Amino acid sequence: MNLEHNTTGSVPEASAAEQSPAQSAPAVPSPQPQPNSGGQSGKKPVVIYILILFLAAFLLMALSLLMHQRSNTEALGQLQNSVNAMQAVQETQDKIIGLQEELSQAREEQESLQEQLDASQEKILDAQKQADALLGLYSLQQAYLSRDYDACSEILQSMEDQGLPPLLSDEPGISGTTAPAERYQQLKEAVLNP
């Protein structure tokens, strides 16, 4: 019995030896790489690559921020220049408006002074005409007293032509003398009706 067992036992050994080496290879365990050493070396380049990408993104963001800052500074400078120019224009317009108001006031004052001058000149002319009328009355009286009736007629005609008789006052003189207008009428009647 032992022999049979041995024979049967040796046959499987022989059949196992007859098997191809390819089939026997899986039976031998192959060395597998260590998970700790291979994983660390594969992850390091990825981490460095990600860090470089983050650093590049940060630098680009910083550069973009600086460019925006510069652009904003230039825009603010231009805006400030525009504001300053507008303020200068506004100040100039305010000065022009002020000068126009002063000119308007000066014109009004000039018109007022011109009216006063015109009124004064009219008063002077009236006073001059009244003086001429009184001088004519005096000349008429002197010619009448000297009995020069031809000179009296010429003086009367001259006074009438100049419109002087209405300028003679109707009020009596200081010491109760005859009013100039009344005296003129008396002399006129005396010369025209001798």
Secondary structure, DSSP 8 states (H G I E B T S, - for coil): -HHHHHHHHHHHHHHHHHS-HHHHGGGS------HHHHHHHHHHHHHHHHHHHHHHHHHHHHHHHHHHHHHHHHHHHHHHHHHHHHHHHHHHHHHHHHHHHHHHHHHHHHHHHHHHHHHHHHHHHHHHHHHHHHHHHHHHHHHHHTT-HHHHHHHHHHHHHHT-GGGS--S--TTS---HHHHHHHHHHHHH--
